[in-house]
């Protein structure tokens, strides 16, 4: 390594996962061409890496907020490109970051064109902010993790559904808690002492989770928010349409019908399942399948009973659809729901579409995932999207979600004790 070349990560090398980072290089020769690289290993031991070529200015400096990448895993001015463009060293792998306790460790490095390393620096990207309390929950039927922000509150309460595929994911919940929400993320199956697989879903479970969440000391909102993605999107719609105390529902790239598993409440089936036909999966040269049109038509007469009666919901909806979602046609489902609500004289919703984005819209700055193994299909599938557009959508959506939750989950003012 060169003792003169300096690689700086600003404002600091240890930051929150959803915080942008400024990458600067100094001490290069005037107009020197170098390669910048980033690499990280996920929880399953899969290595992800990125590379971009830059040309230093006349002072021998490179600033990723100012300078364009000339080639590599991304091009153009993309200050966070080294993070979101990281690719797995094995095809069809999604970056796995489920547990919030360990930060994502990213190693940045600067290399000569010939490959010799000139400088390196490490970035720790935290999922749990200072003072956030993480508490595993095993209460009644509920299995999950509760995240509580520091301070007296009161804070808005959010139920995070990341339930399909089994197990539990803490990333989004821990980051939301770090931004001032009390968040309970729950598992549905395949976690702790829960069944490994299920054949039906019971709304009673989520009713119990909402009651538990509302009882927490620092919760100030009278209603709770529900945030979801993919299959959990239709669960969120059913929760909002059938249970009280739901003030906000964030639906990301879900379906407008109850999918894959019949839905029960109070021991009675309330919605049958819209099913799929895996023979409609289209093979591609990449080895992954396009499964955008494997679901049955929710609007066909024989399937209308699976449609969720969202007009019953008292709270507000934020509908989010990626135009290039290849898991299913999220945009069409969103349009169906907007039309349904308008037909019932309802205006309790906002909708946002992201051109060029794929299925997995998550908190920003994680590696974009073009394909991975589908939990239901058991084969690698394409998730859609173009990396640059997808990354920009995640940044915009993350702000939008927090603003929407804060706006529509009002909290009681904290009670102050009179001073003598």
Buried (B, 14 or more C-beta within 10 A) or exposed (E): EEEEBBBBBEEEBEBBBBBBBBBBBBBBEEEBBBBBBBBBBBEEEBBBBBBBBBBBBEEBBBBBBEBBBEEBBBBEEBBBBBBBBBBBEEEBBBBBBBBBEEBBEBBBBBBBEEEEBBBBBEBBBBBBBEEBEBEEBEEEEBBBBBBBBBEEBBBBBBBBBBBBBBBBBBBBBBBBBBBBBBBBBBBBBBBEEBEEEBEEBBBBBBBBBBBBBBEBEBBBBBBBBBBBBBBBBBBBBBBBBBBEBBBBBBBBBBBBBBBBBBBBBEEEEBBBBBEBEEEBBEEBEEEBBBBBBBBBEBEEEEBEEBBBBBBEBEBBBBBBBBBBBBBBBBBBBBBBBBEBBEEEEBEBBBBBBBEBBBBBBBBBBBBBBBBBBBEBBEBBBBBBBBBBBBBBBBBBBBEBBBEBBBEBBEBEEEEEEEEE
